[in-house]
Amino acid sequence: MRLFCVILVAVGAWFAACAEDSGFMKTDYMKYVQWGDDAVAKSKWGEAITYYEEAMRTEPSNPQNVMLLSNVGMLHHYAGKDSLALHTLSEARAMAPASVVILKNRAQVLADMNRVDDAMRDYDLLLSMDSTYTDAWFGRAALNLRMARYDNAEADALKLLALQPDNLQGKYVLSLIYSNTGRPAEAIPMFTALIDDKPQAPLYADRALCRLQLDELPEAADDIARGLELNPDEAELYYCRAILNLRRFREEDARKDADKAIELGMYAPMVNALWGGKSK
């Protein structure tokens, strides 16, 4: 969503620059676009849609209308109106069949509607049109991951990282793939890159679990401590610490951490599985 808002702001800035360079006052069209951009910045989706649609009505032949229509489609999606979003994006695609951005937006909406096969077809077509489009590689990787198609998801994520070695989205997908396929040693560098970019308690918990699988107990303990400094109410960190305390034969401490993890929302059967699946 942050990326989408940046794109909209860039559109408004482009119009403003054109007006400044030409020495003319902003047209009504440009004003509506700017007002729409301002509404997007405030997450006022309905208001933004109204302004963008008014801009298109003001100048029906403006070539920028296709881009605005695509933006309107995504705003409907953010507002929870997926059917309307899909219709709008399909209309935009009919107007500009060569646009990879519109096709990517439609694939995203289809995926969120759980129309997996349709979304996959859009991603496949998109990547046949532009094999360097990193957002599409990420979108298809995430969709494959959601469907537990780990080999396909990994191939897409690796392609993304071949194009952009520092791409954090690709590293995030790989971290989840490696974690879910019994490859903790490969997952750790991915989680480390994500933590270095923006430390978050869930990421520390994920890396701690990997380190626990590798019997790296001091490193896991450090991750747990760092995560709890960021968020003392992160349930998974207490789950990790329960495992750690069991490994260190601190049964009473492990039980306290397990209870805390459940209290904070951790799935109780998963926690109880630490004691053979039985309630403590």
Secondary structure, 3 states (H helix, E strand, C coil): CHHHHHHHHHHHHHHHHHHHHHCCCCCHHHHHHHHHHHHHHCCCHHHHHHHHHHHHHHCCCCCCHHHHHHHHHHHHHHCCCHHHHHHHHHHHHHHCCCCHHHHHHHHHHHHHCCCHHHHHHHHHHHHHHCCCCHHHHHHHHHHHHHCCCHHHHHHHHHHHHHHCCCCHHHHHHHHHHHHHCCCHHHHHHHHHHHHHHCCCHHHHHHHHHHHHHCCCHHHHHHHHHHHHHHCCCCHHHHHHHHHHHHHCCCHHHHHHHHHHHHHCCCCHHHHHHHHCCCCC
